[in-house]
Amino acid sequence: MPASLSRFASGWRTLGLAVALPAALAVFSPAAFAADVVVVTDSRHPFKTMGGERLIELDEPHRIEAELSAELPNDPEQATAIVKRRLSSGGTDLQRRLASAYQGVTDAWSLGITSLPAVVVDQRYVVYGEPDVARAVARIEQHRRPQP
């Protein structure tokens, strides 16, 4: 190879390594192995996210309902009118939040979640009590690896 080309080849190898190394790390990270990660928790059980997981907070419906019913008068007719006004002023965003919150509770129930926090991978594997999602996914991936 001519000397002028070998100078550039070294640069291309460095560039290739700079691109390939982060890509390889991303491919072999625990998040890459887990196709579907769901975290089921509530406001009393904080957790450390990994990025890309779906979050289900079981007390989210209650928190939204508390927003809607905050400082209501004792008169049932007035309270009903205020809640209806709040519901309509919240528009589609509020409707989506409510629907998503209740769908999350339903999904957690259908997954059979029994304690919090729970990290579920591929709707099949679960780790309870681990607040670090990446660590929980790594434990699941270690279990899923073929045993020698």
C-alpha positions as CSV (number, residue, x, y, z in Angstrom):
1,M,0.0,0.0,0.0
2,P,1.4,3.4,-0.9
3,A,2.5,5.6,2.1
4,S,-0.1,8.3,1.4
5,L,-2.9,5.7,1.5
6,S,-1.7,4.1,4.7
7,R,-1.9,7.5,6.5
8,F,-5.6,7.6,5.6
9,A,-6.3,3.9,6.3
10,S,-5.3,4.5,9.9
11,G,-7.8,7.3,10.2
12,W,-10.5,5.2,8.7
13,R,-9.8,2.4,11.1
14,T,-10.1,4.8,14.0
15,L,-13.3,6.2,12.6
16,G,-14.7,2.7,12.1
17,L,-13.8,1.7,15.7
18,A,-15.4,4.9,17.0
19,V,-18.6,4.0,15.2
20,A,-18.6,0.3,15.8
21,L,-17.8,0.2,19.5
22,P,-20.8,2.2,20.7
23,A,-23.0,0.3,18.3
24,A,-21.7,-3.0,19.7
25,L,-22.2,-1.9,23.3
26,A,-25.8,-0.9,22.5
27,V,-26.5,-4.2,20.8
28,F,-25.2,-6.2,23.8
29,S,-26.6,-4.0,26.6
30,P,-29.4,-5.5,28.7
31,A,-32.0,-3.2,27.2
32,A,-31.2,-4.6,23.7
33,F,-32.0,-8.2,24.9
34,A,-35.3,-7.2,26.4
35,A,-37.9,-6.7,23.7
36,D,-40.7,-5.4,26.0
37,V,-40.0,-4.0,29.5
38,V,-42.8,-2.9,31.8
39,V,-42.2,-1.3,35.2
40,V,-45.1,-1.6,37.7
41,T,-44.9,0.6,40.7
42,D,-46.6,3.4,42.6
43,S,-45.5,6.8,44.0
44,R,-44.1,5.1,47.2
45,H,-41.7,2.9,45.3
46,P,-39.2,4.9,43.3
47,F,-37.0,3.2,40.7
48,K,-34.1,4.0,38.5
49,T,-35.1,4.0,34.8
50,M,-33.1,2.4,32.0
51,G,-34.8,4.2,29.1
52,G,-37.5,2.9,26.8
53,E,-39.5,1.0,29.5
54,R,-43.2,1.4,29.9
55,L,-44.2,2.7,33.3
56,I,-47.4,1.7,35.1
57,E,-48.1,3.6,38.3
58,L,-50.9,1.8,40.1
59,D,-51.9,4.9,42.1
60,E,-52.0,7.2,39.0
61,P,-55.9,6.8,38.6
62,H,-56.3,7.9,42.2
63,R,-54.0,10.9,41.8
64,I,-56.0,12.0,38.7
65,E,-59.3,11.6,40.5
66,A,-57.9,13.6,43.5
67,E,-57.1,16.4,41.1
68,L,-60.7,16.3,39.8
69,S,-62.2,16.3,43.2
70,A,-60.0,18.7,45.0
71,E,-61.8,21.4,47.1
72,L,-65.3,20.4,46.1
73,P,-68.2,21.9,48.0
74,N,-70.5,19.7,50.2
75,D,-73.5,20.3,47.9
76,P,-73.7,17.3,45.6
77,E,-75.2,19.3,42.7
78,Q,-72.5,22.0,42.8
79,A,-69.8,19.3,43.2
80,T,-71.1,17.4,40.2
81,A,-71.2,20.6,38.1
82,I,-67.6,21.5,39.0
83,V,-66.3,18.0,38.2
84,K,-68.1,18.0,34.9
85,R,-66.5,21.4,34.1
86,R,-63.1,20.1,35.1
87,L,-63.5,17.0,32.9
88,S,-64.5,19.1,29.9
89,S,-61.8,21.7,30.4
90,G,-59.2,18.9,30.6
91,G,-60.2,17.8,27.1
92,T,-58.7,14.9,25.3
93,D,-55.5,15.2,27.3
94,L,-57.3,14.4,30.5
95,Q,-59.3,11.6,28.8
96,R,-56.0,10.1,27.5
97,R,-54.4,10.3,31.0
98,L,-57.4,8.6,32.6
99,A,-57.6,5.9,30.0
100,S,-53.9,5.2,30.1
101,A,-53.9,5.1,33.9
102,Y,-56.7,2.6,34.1
103,Q,-55.3,0.6,31.2
104,G,-52.0,0.3,33.2
105,V,-53.9,-1.0,36.3
106,T,-55.7,-3.5,34.1
107,D,-52.4,-4.6,32.4
108,A,-50.7,-5.0,35.8
109,W,-53.6,-7.1,37.0
110,S,-53.6,-9.3,33.9
111,L,-49.8,-9.8,34.3
112,G,-50.4,-11.1,37.8
113,I,-48.2,-8.6,39.6
114,T,-48.2,-9.3,43.3
115,S,-45.8,-6.8,44.8
116,L,-44.0,-3.6,44.0
117,P,-41.8,-2.5,42.3
118,A,-42.0,-5.1,39.5
119,V,-40.0,-5.3,36.3
120,V,-41.6,-7.4,33.6
121,V,-39.8,-8.5,30.5
122,D,-41.6,-9.9,27.4
123,Q,-44.8,-10.3,29.5
124,R,-43.2,-13.5,30.8
125,Y,-40.4,-12.8,33.3
126,V,-40.6,-10.7,36.4
127,V,-38.3,-9.4,39.1
128,Y,-39.9,-8.1,42.2
129,G,-38.3,-5.5,44.6
130,E,-35.4,-4.4,42.4
131,P,-35.6,-0.6,42.0
132,D,-32.9,-0.5,39.3
133,V,-34.6,-1.4,36.0
134,A,-31.3,-2.2,34.2
135,R,-30.2,-4.5,37.0
136,A,-33.6,-6.3,37.0
137,V,-33.4,-6.8,33.2
138,A,-29.8,-8.0,33.5
139,R,-31.0,-10.6,36.0
140,I,-33.7,-11.8,33.7
141,E,-31.3,-12.0,30.8
142,Q,-28.8,-14.0,32.8
143,H,-31.6,-16.4,33.7
144,R,-32.7,-16.6,30.0
145,R,-29.3,-17.5,28.7
146,P,-28.9,-21.2,27.8
147,Q,-27.4,-23.2,30.6
148,P,-24.2,-25.2,29.7
